[in-house]
Every structure is written in C-alpha cells, then in structure tokens.
Amino acid sequence: MAKIPEITAGNLKRYVEQGLHPGQFLASVLANNVFGAFEYADDENRKAIGELIAEIKKKPGGCWGSQERVSEWIRHRGMEGIV
C-alpha cells in the first residue's frame, strides 16, 4: 500500500485540528464522494487512497462521512471549535 503524501497528511491534520478546508481531493474523500475523490486525485493520492481512508476512519466521526459533516466541521473550526 502506498504511503499518504506528506502534503495530504498535513492537510488532513489541519482540517481535523483547525477546520481548515482540506482541498477538493481530501474534502471529497472525507465526504464519501468517490467520483470527486478520483477526479481531483493526483497519481500519488490515487495510489494511497486506501491508506488515507484507513487513517480518516481513526479521526472523530463528526469530521467525515458526508458533505454536511465536512461543512459543519469547517464551520466549527475543527477540534478547536469543540473545546
């Protein structure tokens, strides 16, 4: 399995912690939008998508699963907005 690209891992971290928009590819993965994820993925991310999904499943359930959850997570500034 391919390793998650460093920039994608950083975007995921900032999204979870601060609610920063993670970019179209990662936002699509977080929202379970398979077509969008593959449309926006570069070669490295396409190869690592399985690893990325496994990593996302370790994150708080409120930050992934649908477009509505992703939008709310961003609106609430991620974990910073929860505490």
mmCIF file of the N, C-alpha and C atoms, coordinates in Angstrom:
data_MODEL
# 
_entry.id   MODEL 
# 
loop_
_atom_site.group_PDB 
_atom_site.id 
_atom_site.type_symbol 
_atom_site.label_atom_id 
_atom_site.label_alt_id 
_atom_site.label_comp_id 
_atom_site.label_asym_id 
_atom_site.label_entity_id 
_atom_site.label_seq_id 
_atom_site.pdbx_PDB_ins_code 
_atom_site.Cartn_x 
_atom_site.Cartn_y 
_atom_site.Cartn_z 
_atom_site.occupancy 
_atom_site.B_iso_or_equiv 
_atom_site.pdbx_formal_charge 
_atom_site.auth_seq_id 
_atom_site.auth_comp_id 
_atom_site.auth_asym_id 
_atom_site.auth_atom_id 
_atom_site.pdbx_PDB_model_num 
ATOM 1   N N  . MET A 1 1  ? 0.841   -1.176 0.000   1.00 0.00 ? 1  MET A N  1 
ATOM 2   C CA . MET A 1 1  ? 0.000   0.000  0.000   1.00 0.00 ? 1  MET A CA 1 
ATOM 3   C C  . MET A 1 1  ? 0.889   1.243  0.000   1.00 0.00 ? 1  MET A C  1 
ATOM 4   N N  . ALA A 1 2  ? 0.523   2.241  -0.801  1.00 0.00 ? 2  ALA A N  1 
ATOM 5   C CA . ALA A 1 2  ? 1.316   3.463  -0.915  1.00 0.00 ? 2  ALA A CA 1 
ATOM 6   C C  . ALA A 1 2  ? 1.142   4.345  0.312   1.00 0.00 ? 2  ALA A C  1 
ATOM 7   N N  . LYS A 1 3  ? 2.180   5.066  0.623   1.00 0.00 ? 3  LYS A N  1 
ATOM 8   C CA . LYS A 1 3  ? 2.168   5.978  1.765   1.00 0.00 ? 3  LYS A CA 1 
ATOM 9   C C  . LYS A 1 3  ? 1.380   7.246  1.404   1.00 0.00 ? 3  LYS A C  1 
ATOM 10  N N  . ILE A 1 4  ? 0.665   7.793  2.380   1.00 0.00 ? 4  ILE A N  1 
ATOM 11  C CA . ILE A 1 4  ? -0.075  9.037  2.175   1.00 0.00 ? 4  ILE A CA 1 
ATOM 12  C C  . ILE A 1 4  ? 0.936   10.155 1.913   1.00 0.00 ? 4  ILE A C  1 
ATOM 13  N N  . PRO A 1 5  ? 0.754   10.915 0.837   1.00 0.00 ? 5  PRO A N  1 
ATOM 14  C CA . PRO A 1 5  ? 1.680   12.017 0.570   1.00 0.00 ? 5  PRO A CA 1 
ATOM 15  C C  . PRO A 1 5  ? 1.719   13.003 1.745   1.00 0.00 ? 5  PRO A C  1 
ATOM 16  N N  . GLU A 1 6  ? 2.893   13.541 1.999   1.00 0.00 ? 6  GLU A N  1 
ATOM 17  C CA . GLU A 1 6  ? 3.095   14.434 3.139   1.00 0.00 ? 6  GLU A CA 1 
ATOM 18  C C  . GLU A 1 6  ? 2.142   15.628 3.114   1.00 0.00 ? 6  GLU A C  1 
ATOM 19  N N  . ILE A 1 7  ? 1.940   16.211 1.955   1.00 0.00 ? 7  ILE A N  1 
ATOM 20  C CA . ILE A 1 7  ? 1.052   17.382 1.874   1.00 0.00 ? 7  ILE A CA 1 
ATOM 21  C C  . ILE A 1 7  ? -0.387  17.003 2.222   1.00 0.00 ? 7  ILE A C  1 
ATOM 22  N N  . THR A 1 8  ? -0.823  15.823 1.813   1.00 0.00 ? 8  THR A N  1 
ATOM 23  C CA . THR A 1 8  ? -2.177  15.363 2.120   1.00 0.00 ? 8  THR A CA 1 
ATOM 24  C C  . THR A 1 8  ? -2.313  15.085 3.608   1.00 0.00 ? 8  THR A C  1 
ATOM 25  N N  . ALA A 1 9  ? -1.309  14.451 4.200   1.00 0.00 ? 9  ALA A N  1 
ATOM 26  C CA . ALA A 1 9  ? -1.335  14.193 5.639   1.00 0.00 ? 9  ALA A CA 1 
ATOM 27  C C  . ALA A 1 9  ? -1.390  15.505 6.416   1.00 0.00 ? 9  ALA A C  1 
ATOM 28  N N  . GLY A 1 10 ? -0.641  16.505 5.978   1.00 0.00 ? 10 GLY A N  1 
ATOM 29  C CA . GLY A 1 10 ? -0.659  17.808 6.629   1.00 0.00 ? 10 GLY A CA 1 
ATOM 30  C C  . GLY A 1 10 ? -2.010  18.496 6.491   1.00 0.00 ? 10 GLY A C  1 
ATOM 31  N N  . ASN A 1 11 ? -2.599  18.399 5.301   1.00 0.00 ? 11 ASN A N  1 
ATOM 32  C CA . ASN A 1 11 ? -3.928  18.978 5.086   1.00 0.00 ? 11 ASN A CA 1 
ATOM 33  C C  . ASN A 1 11 ? -4.974  18.303 5.970   1.00 0.00 ? 11 ASN A C  1 
ATOM 34  N N  . LEU A 1 12 ? -4.882  16.987 6.121   1.00 0.00 ? 12 LEU A N  1 
ATOM 35  C CA . LEU A 1 12 ? -5.813  16.256 6.978   1.00 0.00 ? 12 LEU A CA 1 
ATOM 36  C C  . LEU A 1 12 ? -5.654  16.696 8.436   1.00 0.00 ? 12 LEU A C  1 
ATOM 37  N N  . LYS A 1 13 ? -4.415  16.831 8.885   1.00 0.00 ? 13 LYS A N  1 
ATOM 38  C CA . LYS A 1 13 ? -4.147  17.259 10.262  1.00 0.00 ? 13 LYS A CA 1 
ATOM 39  C C  . LYS A 1 13 ? -4.737  18.640 10.526  1.00 0.00 ? 13 LYS A C  1 
ATOM 40  N N  . ARG A 1 14 ? -4.494  19.587 9.628   1.00 0.00 ? 14 ARG A N  1 
ATOM 41  C CA . ARG A 1 14 ? -5.014  20.950 9.798   1.00 0.00 ? 14 ARG A CA 1 
ATOM 42  C C  . ARG A 1 14 ? -6.541  20.982 9.718   1.00 0.00 ? 14 ARG A C  1 
ATOM 43  N N  . TYR A 1 15 ? -7.115  20.139 8.871   1.00 0.00 ? 15 TYR A N  1 
ATOM 44  C CA . TYR A 1 15 ? -8.578  20.056 8.774   1.00 0.00 ? 15 TYR A CA 1 
ATOM 45  C C  . TYR A 1 15 ? -9.165  19.562 10.101  1.00 0.00 ? 15 TYR A C  1 
ATOM 46  N N  . VAL A 1 16 ? -8.621  18.472 10.633  1.00 0.00 ? 16 VAL A N  1 
ATOM 47  C CA . VAL A 1 16 ? -9.150  17.900 11.873  1.00 0.00 ? 16 VAL A CA 1 
ATOM 48  C C  . VAL A 1 16 ? -8.955  18.870 13.036  1.00 0.00 ? 16 VAL A C  1 
ATOM 49  N N  . GLU A 1 17 ? -7.770  19.415 13.165  1.00 0.00 ? 17 GLU A N  1 
ATOM 50  C CA . GLU A 1 17 ? -7.468  20.257 14.317  1.00 0.00 ? 17 GLU A CA 1 
ATOM 51  C C  . GLU A 1 17 ? -8.086  21.653 14.240  1.00 0.00 ? 17 GLU A C  1 
ATOM 52  N N  . GLN A 1 18 ? -8.037  22.276 13.052  1.00 0.00 ? 18 GLN A N  1 
ATOM 53  C CA . GLN A 1 18 ? -8.430  23.679 12.925  1.00 0.00 ? 18 GLN A CA 1 
ATOM 54  C C  . GLN A 1 18 ? -9.651  23.910 12.039  1.00 0.00 ? 18 GLN A C  1 
ATOM 55  N N  . GLY A 1 19 ? -10.109 22.867 11.376  1.00 0.00 ? 19 GLY A N  1 
ATOM 56  C CA . GLY A 1 19 ? -11.249 23.021 10.478  1.00 0.00 ? 19 GLY A CA 1 
ATOM 57  C C  . GLY A 1 19 ? -10.907 23.742 9.191   1.00 0.00 ? 19 GLY A C  1 
ATOM 58  N N  . LEU A 1 20 ? -9.630  23.753 8.804   1.00 0.00 ? 20 LEU A N  1 
ATOM 59  C CA . LEU A 1 20 ? -9.234  24.399 7.558   1.00 0.00 ? 20 LEU A CA 1 
ATOM 60  C C  . LEU A 1 20 ? -9.669  23.537 6.371   1.00 0.00 ? 20 LEU A C  1 
ATOM 61  N N  . HIS A 1 21 ? -10.163 24.190 5.327   1.00 0.00 ? 21 HIS A N  1 
ATOM 62  C CA . HIS A 1 21 ? -10.611 23.427 4.150   1.00 0.00 ? 21 HIS A CA 1 
ATOM 63  C C  . HIS A 1 21 ? -9.438  22.612 3.630   1.00 0.00 ? 21 HIS A C  1 
ATOM 64  N N  . PRO A 1 22 ? -9.631  21.307 3.428   1.00 0.00 ? 22 PRO A N  1 
ATOM 65  C CA . PRO A 1 22 ? -8.515  20.431 3.078   1.00 0.00 ? 22 PRO A CA 1 
ATOM 66  C C  . PRO A 1 22 ? -8.204  20.334 1.595   1.00 0.00 ? 22 PRO A C  1 
ATOM 67  N N  . GLY A 1 23 ? -8.915  21.052 0.749   1.00 0.00 ? 23 GLY A N  1 
ATOM 68  C CA . GLY A 1 23 ? -8.738  20.926 -0.691  1.00 0.00 ? 23 GLY A CA 1 
ATOM 69  C C  . GLY A 1 23 ? -9.786  19.989 -1.267  1.00 0.00 ? 23 GLY A C  1 
ATOM 70  N N  . GLN A 1 24 ? -9.984  20.078 -2.572  1.00 0.00 ? 24 GLN A N  1 
ATOM 71  C CA . GLN A 1 24 ? -11.066 19.334 -3.218  1.00 0.00 ? 24 GLN A CA 1 
ATOM 72  C C  . GLN A 1 24 ? -10.912 17.820 -3.117  1.00 0.00 ? 24 GLN A C  1 
ATOM 73  N N  . PHE A 1 25 ? -9.698  17.323 -3.314  1.00 0.00 ? 25 PHE A N  1 
ATOM 74  C CA . PHE A 1 25 ? -9.493  15.871 -3.249  1.00 0.00 ? 25 PHE A CA 1 
ATOM 75  C C  . PHE A 1 25 ? -9.843  15.334 -1.863  1.00 0.00 ? 25 PHE A C  1 
ATOM 76  N N  . LEU A 1 26 ? -9.211  15.880 -0.840  1.00 0.00 ? 26 LEU A N  1 
ATOM 77  C CA . LEU A 1 26 ? -9.405  15.373 0.515   1.00 0.00 ? 26 LEU A CA 1 
ATOM 78  C C  . LEU A 1 26 ? -10.829 15.623 1.001   1.00 0.00 ? 26 LEU A C  1 
ATOM 79  N N  . ALA A 1 27 ? -11.410 16.763 0.647   1.00 0.00 ? 27 ALA A N  1 
ATOM 80  C CA . ALA A 1 27 ? -12.803 17.037 1.021   1.00 0.00 ? 27 ALA A CA 1 
ATOM 81  C C  . ALA A 1 27 ? -13.725 15.999 0.407   1.00 0.00 ? 27 ALA A C  1 
ATOM 82  N N  . SER A 1 28 ? -13.443 15.589 -0.818  1.00 0.00 ? 28 SER A N  1 
ATOM 83  C CA . SER A 1 28 ? -14.253 14.560 -1.474  1.00 0.00 ? 28 SER A CA 1 
ATOM 84  C C  . SER A 1 28 ? -14.125 13.219 -0.768  1.00 0.00 ? 28 SER A C  1 
ATOM 85  N N  . VAL A 1 29 ? -12.907 12.850 -0.373  1.00 0.00 ? 29 VAL A N  1 
ATOM 86  C CA . VAL A 1 29 ? -12.705 11.594 0.353   1.00 0.00 ? 29 VAL A CA 1 
ATOM 87  C C  . VAL A 1 29 ? -13.452 11.645 1.686   1.00 0.00 ? 29 VAL A C  1 
ATOM 88  N N  . LEU A 1 30 ? -13.292 12.736 2.418   1.00 0.00 ? 30 LEU A N  1 
ATOM 89  C CA . LEU A 1 30 ? -13.954 12.889 3.722   1.00 0.00 ? 30 LEU A CA 1 
ATOM 90  C C  . LEU A 1 30 ? -15.469 12.811 3.600   1.00 0.00 ? 30 LEU A C  1 
ATOM 91  N N  . ALA A 1 31 ? -16.010 13.298 2.491   1.00 0.00 ? 31 ALA A N  1 
ATOM 92  C CA . ALA A 1 31 ? -17.460 13.321 2.284   1.00 0.00 ? 31 ALA A CA 1 
ATOM 93  C C  . ALA A 1 31 ? -17.986 12.047 1.626   1.00 0.00 ? 31 ALA A C  1 
ATOM 94  N N  . ASN A 1 32 ? -17.137 11.045 1.445   1.00 0.00 ? 32 ASN A N  1 
ATOM 95  C CA . ASN A 1 32 ? -17.523 9.792  0.783   1.00 0.00 ? 32 ASN A CA 1 
ATOM 96  C C  . ASN A 1 32 ? -17.965 10.007 -0.662  1.00 0.00 ? 32 ASN A C  1 
ATOM 97  N N  . ASN A 1 33 ? -17.355 10.978 -1.324  1.00 0.00 ? 33 ASN A N  1 
ATOM 98  C CA . ASN A 1 33 ? -17.644 11.266 -2.727  1.00 0.00 ? 33 ASN A CA 1 
ATOM 99  C C  . ASN A 1 33 ? -16.560 10.603 -3.575  1.00 0.00 ? 33 ASN A C  1 
ATOM 100 N N  . VAL A 1 34 ? -16.791 9.364  -3.941  1.00 0.00 ? 34 VAL A N  1 
ATOM 101 C CA . VAL A 1 34 ? -15.791 8.578  -4.673  1.00 0.00 ? 34 VAL A CA 1 
ATOM 102 C C  . VAL A 1 34 ? -15.466 9.203  -6.020  1.00 0.00 ? 34 VAL A C  1 
ATOM 103 N N  . PHE A 1 35 ? -16.476 9.645  -6.738  1.00 0.00 ? 35 PHE A N  1 
ATOM 104 C CA . PHE A 1 35 ? -16.239 10.227 -8.053  1.00 0.00 ? 35 PHE A CA 1 
ATOM 105 C C  . PHE A 1 35 ? -15.396 11.502 -7.943  1.00 0.00 ? 35 PHE A C  1 
ATOM 106 N N  . GLY A 1 36 ? -15.723 12.355 -6.976  1.00 0.00 ? 36 GLY A N  1 
ATOM 107 C CA . GLY A 1 36 ? -14.946 13.569 -6.764  1.00 0.00 ? 36 GLY A CA 1 
ATOM 108 C C  . GLY A 1 36 ? -13.526 13.264 -6.339  1.00 0.00 ? 36 GLY A C  1 
ATOM 109 N N  . ALA A 1 37 ? -13.371 12.287 -5.457  1.00 0.00 ? 37 ALA A N  1 
ATOM 110 C CA . ALA A 1 37 ? -12.032 11.924 -4.983  1.00 0.00 ? 37 ALA A CA 1 
ATOM 111 C C  . ALA A 1 37 ? -11.142 11.511 -6.148  1.00 0.00 ? 37 ALA A C  1 
ATOM 112 N N  . PHE A 1 38 ? -11.635 10.685 -7.039  1.00 0.00 ? 38 PHE A N  1 
ATOM 113 C CA . PHE A 1 38 ? -10.812 10.246 -8.159  1.00 0.00 ? 38 PHE A CA 1 
ATOM 114 C C  . PHE A 1 38 ? -10.642 11.335 -9.209  1.00 0.00 ? 38 PHE A C  1 
ATOM 115 N N  . GLU A 1 39 ? -11.604 12.211 -9.318  1.00 0.00 ? 39 GLU A N  1 
ATOM 116 C CA . GLU A 1 39 ? -11.483 13.325 -10.261 1.00 0.00 ? 39 GLU A CA 1 
ATOM 117 C C  . GLU A 1 39 ? -10.361 14.278 -9.837  1.00 0.00 ? 39 GLU A C  1 
ATOM 118 N N  . TYR A 1 40 ? -10.254 14.566 -8.538  1.00 0.00 ? 40 TYR A N  1 
ATOM 119 C CA . TYR A 1 40 ? -9.279  15.535 -8.034  1.00 0.00 ? 40 TYR A CA 1 
ATOM 120 C C  . TYR A 1 40 ? -7.946  14.914 -7.619  1.00 0.00 ? 40 TYR A C  1 
ATOM 121 N N  . ALA A 1 41 ? -7.858  13.604 -7.550  1.00 0.00 ? 41 ALA A N  1 
ATOM 122 C CA . ALA A 1 41 ? -6.633  12.949 -7.068  1.00 0.00 ? 41 ALA A CA 1 
ATOM 123 C C  . ALA A 1 41 ? -5.505  13.034 -8.092  1.00 0.00 ? 41 ALA A C  1 
ATOM 124 N N  . ASP A 1 42 ? -4.313  13.273 -7.590  1.00 0.00 ? 42 ASP A N  1 
ATOM 125 C CA . ASP A 1 42 ? -3.134  13.127 -8.436  1.00 0.00 ? 42 ASP A CA 1 
ATOM 126 C C  . ASP A 1 42 ? -2.682  11.666 -8.333  1.00 0.00 ? 42 ASP A C  1 
ATOM 127 N N  . ASP A 1 43 ? -1.646  11.300 -9.039  1.00 0.00 ? 43 ASP A N  1 
ATOM 128 C CA . ASP A 1 43 ? -1.207  9.901  -9.058  1.00 0.00 ? 43 ASP A CA 1 
ATOM 129 C C  . ASP A 1 43 ? -0.833  9.381  -7.669  1.00 0.00 ? 43 ASP A C  1 
ATOM 130 N N  . GLU A 1 44 ? -0.122  10.201 -6.890  1.00 0.00 ? 44 GLU A N  1 
ATOM 131 C CA . GLU A 1 44 ? 0.296   9.760  -5.551  1.00 0.00 ? 44 GLU A CA 1 
ATOM 132 C C  . GLU A 1 44 ? -0.910  9.508  -4.645  1.00 0.00 ? 44 GLU A C  1 
ATOM 133 N N  . ASN A 1 45 ? -1.854  10.438 -4.645  1.00 0.00 ? 45 ASN A N  1 
ATOM 134 C CA . ASN A 1 45 ? -3.036  10.281 -3.794  1.00 0.00 ? 45 ASN A CA 1 
ATOM 135 C C  . ASN A 1 45 ? -3.913  9.133  -4.270  1.00 0.00 ? 45 ASN A C  1 
ATOM 136 N N  . ARG A 1 46 ? -4.006  8.940  -5.562  1.00 0.00 ? 46 ARG A N  1 
ATOM 137 C CA . ARG A 1 46 ? -4.814  7.842  -6.094  1.00 0.00 ? 46 ARG A CA 1 
ATOM 138 C C  . ARG A 1 46 ? -4.258  6.502  -5.601  1.00 0.00 ? 46 ARG A C  1 
ATOM 139 N N  . LYS A 1 47 ? -2.946  6.374  -5.581  1.00 0.00 ? 47 LYS A N  1 
ATOM 140 C CA . LYS A 1 47 ? -2.315  5.131  -5.122  1.00 0.00 ? 47 LYS A CA 1 
ATOM 141 C C  . LYS A 1 47 ? -2.489  4.926  -3.615  1.00 0.00 ? 47 LYS A C  1 
ATOM 142 N N  . ALA A 1 48 ? -2.595  6.017  -2.863  1.00 0.00 ? 48 ALA A N  1 
ATOM 143 C CA . ALA A 1 48 ? -2.636  5.939  -1.397  1.00 0.00 ? 48 ALA A CA 1 
ATOM 144 C C  . ALA A 1 48 ? -4.051  6.056  -0.836  1.00 0.00 ? 48 ALA A C  1 
ATOM 145 N N  . ILE A 1 49 ? -5.055  6.022  -1.680  1.00 0.00 ? 49 ILE A N  1 
ATOM 146 C CA . ILE A 1 49 ? -6.417  6.297  -1.202  1.00 0.00 ? 49 ILE A CA 1 
ATOM 147 C C  . ILE A 1 49 ? -6.878  5.290  -0.136  1.00 0.00 ? 49 ILE A C  1 
ATOM 148 N N  . GLY A 1 50 ? -6.510  4.047  -0.256  1.00 0.00 ? 50 GLY A N  1 
ATOM 149 C CA . GLY A 1 50 ? -6.879  3.049  0.752   1.00 0.00 ? 50 GLY A CA 1 
ATOM 150 C C  . GLY A 1 50 ? -6.262  3.357  2.106   1.00 0.00 ? 50 GLY A C  1 
ATOM 151 N N  . GLU A 1 51 ? -5.001  3.729  2.102   1.00 0.00 ? 51 GLU A N  1 
ATOM 152 C CA . GLU A 1 51 ? -4.297  4.108  3.328   1.00 0.00 ? 51 GLU A CA 1 
ATOM 153 C C  . GLU A 1 51 ? -4.917  5.373  3.925   1.00 0.00 ? 51 GLU A C  1 
ATOM 154 N N  . LEU A 1 52 ? -5.276  6.314  3.063   1.00 0.00 ? 52 LEU A N  1 
ATOM 155 C CA . LEU A 1 52 ? -5.896  7.553  3.524   1.00 0.00 ? 52 LEU A CA 1 
ATOM 156 C C  . LEU A 1 52 ? -7.246  7.291  4.181   1.00 0.00 ? 52 LEU A C  1 
ATOM 157 N N  . ILE A 1 53 ? -8.037  6.441  3.589   1.00 0.00 ? 53 ILE A N  1 
ATOM 158 C CA . ILE A 1 53 ? -9.341  6.094  4.169   1.00 0.00 ? 53 ILE A CA 1 
ATOM 159 C C  . ILE A 1 53 ? -9.153  5.435  5.532   1.00 0.00 ? 53 ILE A C  1 
ATOM 160 N N  . ALA A 1 54 ? -8.189  4.541  5.637   1.00 0.00 ? 54 ALA A N  1 
ATOM 161 C CA . ALA A 1 54 ? -7.915  3.895  6.932   1.00 0.00 ? 54 ALA A CA 1 
ATOM 162 C C  . ALA A 1 54 ? -7.524  4.931  7.978   1.00 0.00 ? 54 ALA A C  1 
ATOM 163 N N  . GLU A 1 55 ? -6.754  5.929  7.586   1.00 0.00 ? 55 GLU A N  1 
ATOM 164 C CA . GLU A 1 55 ? -6.351  6.990  8.515   1.00 0.00 ? 55 GLU A CA 1 
ATOM 165 C C  . GLU A 1 55 ? -7.540  7.867  8.904   1.00 0.00 ? 55 GLU A C  1 
ATOM 166 N N  . ILE A 1 56 ? -8.386  8.197  7.950   1.00 0.00 ? 56 ILE A N  1 
ATOM 167 C CA . ILE A 1 56 ? -9.569  9.021  8.231   1.00 0.00 ? 56 ILE A CA 1 
ATOM 168 C C  . ILE A 1 56 ? -10.500 8.310  9.208   1.00 0.00 ? 56 ILE A C  1 
ATOM 169 N N  . LYS A 1 57 ? -10.623 7.011  9.102   1.00 0.00 ? 57 LYS A N  1 
ATOM 170 C CA . LYS A 1 57 ? -11.513 6.259  9.996   1.00 0.00 ? 57 LYS A CA 1 
ATOM 171 C C  . LYS A 1 57 ? -11.063 6.338  11.458  1.00 0.00 ? 57 LYS A C  1 
ATOM 172 N N  . LYS A 1 58 ? -9.820  6.735  11.702  1.00 0.00 ? 58 LYS A N  1 
ATOM 173 C CA . LYS A 1 58 ? -9.302  6.901  13.064  1.00 0.00 ? 58 LYS A CA 1 
ATOM 174 C C  . LYS A 1 58 ? -9.657  8.277  13.644  1.00 0.00 ? 58 LYS A C  1 
ATOM 175 N N  . LYS A 1 59 ? -10.148 9.164  12.795  1.00 0.00 ? 59 LYS A N  1 
ATOM 176 C CA . LYS A 1 59 ? -10.449 10.534 13.209  1.00 0.00 ? 59 LYS A CA 1 
ATOM 177 C C  . LYS A 1 59 ? -11.856 10.603 13.790  1.00 0.00 ? 59 LYS A C  1 
ATOM 178 N N  . PRO A 1 60 ? -12.177 11.705 14.495  1.00 0.00 ? 60 PRO A N  1 
ATOM 179 C CA . PRO A 1 60 ? -13.530 11.831 15.063  1.00 0.00 ? 60 PRO A CA 1 
ATOM 180 C C  . PRO A 1 60 ? -14.609 11.652 13.991  1.00 0.00 ? 60 PRO A C  1 
ATOM 181 N N  . GLY A 1 61 ? -15.637 10.880 14.321  1.00 0.00 ? 61 GLY A N  1 
ATOM 182 C CA . GLY A 1 61 ? -16.695 10.576 13.357  1.00 0.00 ? 61 GLY A CA 1 
ATOM 183 C C  . GLY A 1 61 ? -17.442 11.786 12.852  1.00 0.00 ? 61 GLY A C  1 
ATOM 184 N N  . GLY A 1 62 ? -17.438 12.861 13.610  1.00 0.00 ? 62 GLY A N  1 
ATOM 185 C CA . GLY A 1 62 ? -18.139 14.062 13.179  1.00 0.00 ? 62 GLY A CA 1 
ATOM 186 C C  . GLY A 1 62 ? -17.457 14.804 12.056  1.00 0.00 ? 62 GLY A C  1 
ATOM 187 N N  . CYS A 1 63 ? -16.219 14.453 11.737  1.00 0.00 ? 63 CYS A N  1 
ATOM 188 C CA . CYS A 1 63 ? -15.488 15.204 10.715  1.00 0.00 ? 63 CYS A CA 1 
ATOM 189 C C  . CYS A 1 63 ? -15.491 14.527 9.348   1.00 0.00 ? 63 CYS A C  1 
ATOM 190 N N  . TRP A 1 64 ? -16.120 13.398 9.227   1.00 0.00 ? 64 TRP A N  1 
ATOM 191 C CA . TRP A 1 64 ? -16.143 12.718 7.932   1.00 0.00 ? 64 TRP A CA 1 
ATOM 192 C C  . TRP A 1 64 ? -17.439 11.931 7.781   1.00 0.00 ? 64 TRP A C  1 
ATOM 193 N N  . GLY A 1 65 ? -17.755 11.554 6.562   1.00 0.00 ? 65 GLY A N  1 
ATOM 194 C CA . GLY A 1 65 ? -18.916 10.703 6.310   1.00 0.00 ? 65 GLY A CA 1 
ATOM 195 C C  . GLY A 1 65 ? -19.914 11.280 5.335   1.00 0.00 ? 65 GLY A C  1 
ATOM 196 N N  . SER A 1 66 ? -19.997 12.607 5.246   1.00 0.00 ? 66 SER A N  1 
ATOM 197 C CA . SER A 1 66 ? -20.921 13.248 4.304   1.00 0.00 ? 66 SER A CA 1 
ATOM 198 C C  . SER A 1 66 ? -20.463 14.681 4.068   1.00 0.00 ? 66 SER A C  1 
ATOM 199 N N  . GLN A 1 67 ? -20.982 15.282 3.018   1.00 0.00 ? 67 GLN A N  1 
ATOM 200 C CA . GLN A 1 67 ? -20.655 16.673 2.730   1.00 0.00 ? 67 GLN A CA 1 
ATOM 201 C C  . GLN A 1 67 ? -21.135 17.578 3.860   1.00 0.00 ? 67 GLN A C  1 
ATOM 202 N N  . GLU A 1 68 ? -22.273 17.253 4.451   1.00 0.00 ? 68 GLU A N  1 
ATOM 203 C CA . GLU A 1 68 ? -22.805 18.057 5.548   1.00 0.00 ? 68 GLU A CA 1 
ATOM 204 C C  . GLU A 1 68 ? -21.863 18.026 6.753   1.00 0.00 ? 68 GLU A C  1 
ATOM 205 N N  . ARG A 1 69 ? -21.333 16.862 7.075   1.00 0.00 ? 69 ARG A N  1 
ATOM 206 C CA . ARG A 1 69 ? -20.402 16.762 8.210   1.00 0.00 ? 69 ARG A CA 1 
ATOM 207 C C  . ARG A 1 69 ? -19.121 17.548 7.947   1.00 0.00 ? 69 ARG A C  1 
ATOM 208 N N  . VAL A 1 70 ? -18.615 17.446 6.731   1.00 0.00 ? 70 VAL A N  1 
ATOM 209 C CA . VAL A 1 70 ? -17.396 18.177 6.379   1.00 0.00 ? 70 VAL A CA 1 
ATOM 210 C C  . VAL A 1 70 ? -17.644 19.679 6.489   1.00 0.00 ? 70 VAL A C  1 
ATOM 211 N N  . SER A 1 71 ? -18.751 20.151 5.953   1.00 0.00 ? 71 SER A N  1 
ATOM 212 C CA . SER A 1 71 ? -19.088 21.582 6.005   1.00 0.00 ? 71 SER A CA 1 
ATOM 213 C C  . SER A 1 71 ? -19.236 22.061 7.445   1.00 0.00 ? 71 SER A C  1 
ATOM 214 N N  . GLU A 1 72 ? -19.900 21.272 8.273   1.00 0.00 ? 72 GLU A N  1 
ATOM 215 C CA . GLU A 1 72 ? -20.070 21.634 9.686   1.00 0.00 ? 72 GLU A CA 1 
ATOM 216 C C  . GLU A 1 72 ? -18.733 21.653 10.410  1.00 0.00 ? 72 GLU A C  1 
ATOM 217 N N  . TRP A 1 73 ? -17.876 20.693 10.116  1.00 0.00 ? 73 TRP A N  1 
ATOM 218 C CA . TRP A 1 73 ? -16.564 20.630 10.771  1.00 0.00 ? 73 TRP A CA 1 
ATOM 219 C C  . TRP A 1 73 ? -15.761 21.886 10.450  1.00 0.00 ? 73 TRP A C  1 
ATOM 220 N N  . ILE A 1 74 ? -15.810 22.304 9.209   1.00 0.00 ? 74 ILE A N  1 
ATOM 221 C CA . ILE A 1 74 ? -15.107 23.517 8.795   1.00 0.00 ? 74 ILE A CA 1 
ATOM 222 C C  . ILE A 1 74 ? -15.741 24.734 9.486   1.00 0.00 ? 74 ILE A C  1 
ATOM 223 N N  . ARG A 1 75 ? -17.062 24.781 9.505   1.00 0.00 ? 75 ARG A N  1 
ATOM 224 C CA . ARG A 1 75 ? -17.776 25.914 10.111  1.00 0.00 ? 75 ARG A CA 1 
ATOM 225 C C  . ARG A 1 75 ? -17.438 26.054 11.599  1.00 0.00 ? 75 ARG A C  1 
ATOM 226 N N  . HIS A 1 76 ? -17.270 24.933 12.287  1.00 0.00 ? 76 HIS A N  1 
ATOM 227 C CA . HIS A 1 76 ? -16.987 24.941 13.722  1.00 0.00 ? 76 HIS A CA 1 
ATOM 228 C C  . HIS A 1 76 ? -15.494 24.999 14.048  1.00 0.00 ? 76 HIS A C  1 
ATOM 229 N N  . ARG A 1 77 ? -14.650 25.143 13.003  1.00 0.00 ? 77 ARG A N  1 
ATOM 230 C CA . ARG A 1 77 ? -13.198 25.247 13.184  1.00 0.00 ? 77 ARG A CA 1 
ATOM 231 C C  . ARG A 1 77 ? -12.574 23.983 13.777  1.00 0.00 ? 77 ARG A C  1 
ATOM 232 N N  . GLY A 1 78 ? -13.086 22.823 13.391  1.00 0.00 ? 78 GLY A N  1 
ATOM 233 C CA . GLY A 1 78 ? -12.476 21.561 13.794  1.00 0.00 ? 78 GLY A CA 1 
ATOM 234 C C  . GLY A 1 78 ? -12.460 21.342 15.286  1.00 0.00 ? 78 GLY A C  1 
ATOM 235 N N  . MET A 1 79 ? -11.433 20.664 15.758  1.00 0.00 ? 79 MET A N  1 
ATOM 236 C CA . MET A 1 79 ? -11.300 20.356 17.187  1.00 0.00 ? 79 MET A CA 1 
ATOM 237 C C  . MET A 1 79 ? -11.196 21.647 18.019  1.00 0.00 ? 79 MET A C  1 
ATOM 238 N N  . GLU A 1 80 ? -10.615 22.690 17.438  1.00 0.00 ? 80 GLU A N  1 
ATOM 239 C CA . GLU A 1 80 ? -10.505 23.959 18.161  1.00 0.00 ? 80 GLU A CA 1 
ATOM 240 C C  . GLU A 1 80 ? -11.880 24.487 18.560  1.00 0.00 ? 80 GLU A C  1 
ATOM 241 N N  . GLY A 1 81 ? -12.877 24.258 17.715  1.00 0.00 ? 81 GLY A N  1 
ATOM 242 C CA . GLY A 1 81 ? -14.225 24.740 17.996  1.00 0.00 ? 81 GLY A CA 1 
ATOM 243 C C  . GLY A 1 81 ? -14.987 23.864 18.957  1.00 0.00 ? 81 GLY A C  1 
ATOM 244 N N  . ILE A 1 82 ? -14.491 22.668 19.213  1.00 0.00 ? 82 ILE A N  1 
ATOM 245 C CA . ILE A 1 82 ? -15.171 21.733 20.103  1.00 0.00 ? 82 ILE A CA 1 
ATOM 246 C C  . ILE A 1 82 ? -14.795 22.000 21.556  1.00 0.00 ? 82 ILE A C  1 
ATOM 247 N N  . VAL A 1 83 ? -13.530 22.315 21.804  1.00 0.00 ? 83 VAL A N  1 
ATOM 248 C CA . VAL A 1 83 ? -13.069 22.522 23.179  1.00 0.00 ? 83 VAL A CA 1 
ATOM 249 C C  . VAL A 1 83 ? -13.297 23.921 23.681  1.00 0.00 ? 83 VAL A C  1 
# 
